[in-house]
Amino acid sequence: MDLDLRKLRYFVAVADRLHFGRAADELHIAQPVLSRQIRALEEDLGASLFTRDRHGVALTDAGRQLLADAGPLLASTHAVRRRVSVAARGSRRLMVGFRAGIPVIPAARAFEARHPGVVVDVQRIEWEDQAPMLLDGRIDVAYVRLPIDEAGLRVTPLYTEPRVAVLPAGHRLAGKEEVTEADLAGEPLVWHADSSTQPTRRPHPNAGYLVRGVDETLEHVAAGRGISFLARSATVFYSHPDVIYVPIPDLTPDQVCLAVAASHTSQVVDDFFTAAQTTAEITAECGNFEMWQLGGEAASKHG
């Protein structure tokens, strides 16, 4: 049995809202039509996806499993459309995403030596963009930082790098040559995700600010709302007059990986993977200002 993608989209709309009426309005279809489509999907799968009673609508175990699998599957169909559209226009372009501080240039040069007819374009991405942009085809391959939801992705470790503590300029430890996790235990933490993704083993209360990107992190730290942590390379791209970076050697290092949608198979992508792996050492050690500046200029042009 082939899974009907239209029914799957209808299912996701209901699952996201847990309300048939609101989902029908969002989909611009009549509610009875939506209900019939969901029943047909349940018959196709041989499983009940929702429970419906006077308290409302809830997902069954089967429904929760389908919702978890539906995102990467629907994103993959969008990615296929994007790639077909690009091919139809005759474009030869590889879009590479990267997190702040990770230079793309070494791999791009190695790749372009083998594929002079393919343009390597780059786009900076934030933590929450990593998986979605790969899955829906907005980027073809990406340098990512863990953690990342690996569902539907092929993720290959490249190298690790130290982290630094990000402190307000007036912090009691701002003048230290280095600090330890124990020194900062209990400090409010400005972080971009839930506490399970924090690199420290010490307890830190959430500062209450979920941030998108390094710029927002630095603003909150500068305002004295908490501390944070960054990969050392990212500090070369970002400075702030009211923020101090201090090495923290005993903190779990940052893991840099290369990722691509599992459904995106092509020789061009495989060759970029090879180029990234062979230049990983250069990328990891690429700390001179000229190279960082070159990576930053590329990001400003394309990202």
C-alpha positions as CSV (number, residue, x, y, z in Angstrom):
1,M,0.0,0.0,0.0
2,D,1.3,3.5,-1.0
3,L,0.9,6.2,1.7
4,D,-1.3,9.0,0.3
5,L,0.6,12.2,1.0
6,R,-2.5,14.4,0.8
7,K,-4.1,12.3,3.6
8,L,-0.9,12.5,5.5
9,R,-0.9,16.3,5.3
10,Y,-4.5,16.3,6.5
11,F,-3.5,14.1,9.4
12,V,-0.6,16.4,10.4
13,A,-3.0,19.4,10.4
14,V,-5.4,17.7,12.8
15,A,-2.5,16.4,14.9
16,D,-1.0,19.8,15.3
17,R,-4.2,21.4,16.4
18,L,-6.1,18.5,17.9
19,H,-9.2,20.0,16.5
20,F,-11.0,19.0,13.3
21,G,-12.8,22.3,12.8
22,R,-9.7,24.5,13.0
23,A,-7.7,22.0,10.9
24,A,-10.4,22.1,8.2
25,D,-10.4,25.9,8.2
26,E,-6.6,25.9,7.9
27,L,-6.8,23.4,5.0
28,H,-9.7,25.3,3.3
29,I,-11.9,22.2,3.2
30,A,-15.1,21.2,4.8
31,Q,-14.9,19.4,8.1
32,P,-16.9,16.4,7.0
33,V,-14.5,15.9,4.1
34,L,-11.5,16.1,6.5
35,S,-13.1,13.5,8.8
36,R,-13.7,11.2,5.9
37,Q,-10.0,11.5,4.7
38,I,-8.8,10.8,8.3
39,R,-11.0,7.7,8.5
40,A,-9.7,6.5,5.1
41,L,-6.1,7.0,6.3
42,E,-6.9,4.9,9.4
43,E,-8.4,2.2,7.2
44,D,-5.3,2.3,5.0
45,L,-3.0,1.9,7.9
46,G,-5.2,-0.5,9.9
47,A,-4.8,1.7,13.0
48,S,-6.8,4.3,14.9
49,L,-4.9,7.6,14.9
50,F,-7.1,9.7,17.2
51,T,-9.4,9.2,20.1
52,R,-12.5,11.4,20.1
53,D,-14.7,12.0,23.1
54,R,-16.5,14.8,24.9
55,H,-13.1,16.0,26.2
56,G,-11.8,16.6,22.7
57,V,-9.3,15.0,20.3
58,A,-6.1,13.1,21.3
59,L,-3.5,11.2,19.5
60,T,-3.3,7.4,20.0
61,D,0.1,5.7,20.3
62,A,-0.1,4.9,16.6
63,G,-1.0,8.6,15.9
64,R,2.0,9.8,17.8
65,Q,4.3,7.5,15.9
66,L,2.9,8.6,12.6
67,L,3.3,12.3,13.5
68,A,6.9,11.7,14.4
69,D,7.5,10.0,11.0
70,A,5.4,12.4,9.0
71,G,7.6,15.5,9.3
72,P,10.7,14.1,7.6
73,L,8.5,12.3,5.0
74,L,6.6,15.5,4.0
75,A,9.8,17.6,4.1
76,S,11.4,15.0,1.8
77,T,8.6,15.5,-0.8
78,H,9.2,19.3,-0.7
79,A,12.9,18.7,-1.2
80,V,12.3,16.5,-4.2
81,R,10.2,19.3,-5.8
82,R,12.9,21.9,-5.1
83,R,15.6,19.7,-6.7
84,V,13.5,18.9,-9.7
85,S,12.7,22.6,-10.2
86,V,16.4,23.5,-9.9
87,A,17.3,20.8,-12.4
88,A,14.6,21.9,-14.8
89,R,16.2,25.4,-14.9
90,G,19.6,23.9,-15.7
91,S,21.1,25.2,-12.5
92,R,24.3,23.6,-11.2
93,R,24.4,24.8,-7.6
94,L,25.1,23.3,-4.2
95,M,23.7,25.1,-1.2
96,V,25.8,24.5,1.9
97,G,24.5,25.6,5.3
98,F,26.9,26.3,8.2
99,R,26.7,27.3,11.8
100,A,28.5,30.4,13.0
101,G,32.3,30.0,13.2
102,I,32.6,27.0,10.8
103,P,34.5,27.9,7.6
104,V,33.1,26.4,4.4
105,I,36.0,27.7,2.2
106,P,38.4,24.7,2.6
107,A,35.9,22.1,1.5
108,A,34.4,24.4,-1.1
109,R,37.7,24.9,-2.8
110,A,38.5,21.1,-2.8
111,F,35.0,20.3,-4.1
112,E,35.1,23.0,-6.9
113,A,38.5,21.6,-8.1
114,R,36.6,18.4,-9.0
115,H,33.4,20.1,-10.0
116,P,34.3,23.4,-11.7
117,G,30.8,23.6,-13.2
118,V,29.0,23.6,-9.9
119,V,28.6,26.8,-7.9
120,V,28.9,26.3,-4.1
121,D,26.6,28.8,-2.4
122,V,26.5,29.2,1.4
123,Q,23.9,30.1,4.0
124,R,24.4,30.6,7.7
125,I,21.8,28.6,9.8
126,E,20.8,28.7,13.4
127,W,20.3,25.7,15.8
128,E,16.6,25.2,15.2
129,D,17.1,25.5,11.4
130,Q,19.5,22.7,11.0
131,A,17.2,19.7,10.4
132,P,14.2,21.5,8.8
133,M,16.3,23.2,6.2
134,L,18.0,20.0,5.2
135,L,14.8,18.0,5.1
136,D,12.8,20.4,3.0
137,G,15.6,21.0,0.5
138,R,16.4,24.7,1.2
139,I,20.0,23.6,1.7
140,D,21.6,20.5,0.3
141,V,24.2,19.8,2.9
142,A,25.2,21.5,6.1
143,Y,27.9,21.9,8.7
144,V,26.0,21.4,11.9
145,R,26.6,21.4,15.6
146,L,25.2,18.8,17.9
147,P,22.6,18.2,19.3
148,I,20.4,17.8,16.2
149,D,17.3,15.7,15.5
150,E,18.9,13.1,13.2
151,A,15.6,11.6,12.0
152,G,15.7,11.5,8.2
153,L,19.3,12.7,8.1
154,R,22.7,11.2,7.5
155,V,25.1,12.8,10.0
156,T,28.8,12.3,9.9
157,P,31.1,13.6,12.7
158,L,34.0,15.8,11.5
159,Y,35.8,17.3,14.5
160,T,35.4,18.8,18.0
161,E,36.4,22.2,19.2
162,P,36.6,23.7,22.7
163,R,33.9,26.0,24.1
164,V,34.3,29.2,26.0
165,A,32.2,30.8,28.7
166,V,30.3,33.9,27.7
167,L,30.2,36.4,30.6
168,P,29.1,40.0,31.2
169,A,32.0,42.3,31.1
170,G,31.4,43.1,34.8
171,H,31.2,39.5,35.9
172,R,33.3,38.5,38.9
173,L,35.3,36.0,36.7
174,A,35.6,38.1,33.6
175,G,39.3,38.8,34.2
176,K,40.3,35.1,34.6
177,E,42.6,33.4,32.1
178,E,40.2,30.4,32.3
179,V,37.3,29.1,34.4
180,T,35.9,25.8,35.4
181,E,32.4,24.4,35.3
182,A,32.4,24.5,39.1
183,D,33.2,28.2,39.1
184,L,30.0,28.9,37.2
185,A,27.7,26.4,38.8
186,G,24.3,27.8,39.6
187,E,24.6,30.8,37.3
188,P,21.5,31.6,35.2
189,L,22.0,30.2,31.7
190,V,20.9,31.9,28.5
191,W,20.4,29.0,26.1
192,H,18.8,28.3,22.8
193,A,17.0,25.0,23.7
194,D,15.9,22.8,26.6
195,S,18.2,22.1,29.5
196,S,19.0,18.5,28.2
197,T,21.1,20.0,25.4
198,Q,23.3,22.1,27.7
199,P,27.0,21.1,27.4
200,T,27.6,21.5,31.2
201,R,27.2,18.7,33.8
202,R,26.7,21.3,36.5
203,P,23.2,22.6,37.3
204,H,22.2,25.9,35.9
205,P,18.8,27.6,36.3
206,N,17.2,28.7,33.0
207,A,17.5,32.4,32.7
208,G,14.1,32.5,31.0
209,Y,15.3,33.6,27.6
210,L,15.1,31.2,24.7
211,V,17.3,32.8,22.1
212,R,17.7,32.4,18.3
213,G,21.3,32.8,17.3
214,V,24.5,34.2,18.8
215,D,23.5,37.9,18.5
216,E,20.5,37.5,20.9
217,T,22.6,35.4,23.2
218,L,25.2,38.2,23.5
219,E,22.6,40.9,24.1
220,H,21.1,39.0,27.0
221,V,24.5,38.2,28.5
222,A,25.6,41.8,28.1
223,A,22.5,42.9,30.0
224,G,23.5,40.7,32.9
225,R,20.6,38.2,32.5
226,G,22.9,35.2,32.7
227,I,25.9,33.5,31.2
228,S,26.2,31.2,28.1
229,F,28.6,29.0,26.2
230,L,29.9,29.2,22.6
231,A,32.2,27.2,20.4
232,R,35.5,28.9,20.4
233,S,35.5,29.5,16.6
234,A,32.2,31.4,16.8
235,T,33.8,34.0,19.0
236,V,36.0,35.1,16.1
237,F,32.8,36.1,14.2
238,Y,31.1,37.8,17.1
239,S,32.3,40.4,19.5
240,H,30.4,42.7,21.9
241,P,31.8,45.6,24.0
242,D,29.9,44.3,27.1
243,V,30.8,40.6,26.8
244,I,33.9,38.7,27.7
245,Y,34.9,35.2,26.4
246,V,36.8,33.1,28.9
247,P,38.2,29.5,28.1
248,I,36.5,26.7,30.1
249,P,38.7,23.7,29.4
250,D,36.6,21.1,31.3
251,L,33.4,21.8,29.5
252,T,32.2,19.2,27.0
253,P,33.6,20.1,23.6
254,D,31.4,21.2,20.7
255,Q,30.9,18.5,18.0
256,V,30.9,19.6,14.4
257,C,29.3,17.3,11.9
258,L,28.3,17.2,8.2
259,A,24.6,16.4,7.6
260,V,22.4,15.7,4.6
261,A,18.9,14.4,4.1
262,A,19.0,10.7,3.9
263,S,16.8,10.9,0.8
264,H,19.2,13.2,-0.9
265,T,21.5,10.9,-2.7
266,S,23.8,12.2,-5.5
267,Q,27.4,12.0,-6.6
268,V,27.7,15.7,-6.1
269,V,26.7,15.5,-2.4
270,D,28.9,12.5,-1.9
271,D,31.9,14.4,-3.4
272,F,31.2,17.3,-1.1
273,F,31.2,14.9,1.9
274,T,34.6,13.6,0.8
275,A,35.9,17.2,0.4
276,A,34.6,18.1,3.9
277,Q,36.2,15.0,5.4
278,T,39.6,15.5,3.8
279,T,39.7,19.2,4.8
280,A,38.3,18.7,8.3
281,E,41.7,19.2,10.0
282,I,42.3,22.4,8.0
283,T,38.8,23.6,8.9
284,A,39.2,22.8,12.6
285,E,42.6,24.6,12.7
286,C,41.6,27.5,10.5
287,G,42.0,30.2,13.1
288,N,43.9,33.0,11.3
289,F,41.9,36.2,10.8
290,E,42.1,36.3,7.0
291,M,40.3,32.9,6.7
292,W,37.7,33.8,9.2
293,Q,37.1,37.1,7.4
294,L,36.7,35.3,4.1
295,G,34.1,33.0,5.6
296,G,32.3,35.9,7.1
297,E,32.2,37.8,3.8
298,A,30.8,34.8,2.1
299,A,28.1,34.5,4.7
300,S,27.1,38.1,4.4
301,K,26.8,37.8,0.6
302,H,24.7,34.7,0.6
303,G,23.1,34.3,4.0
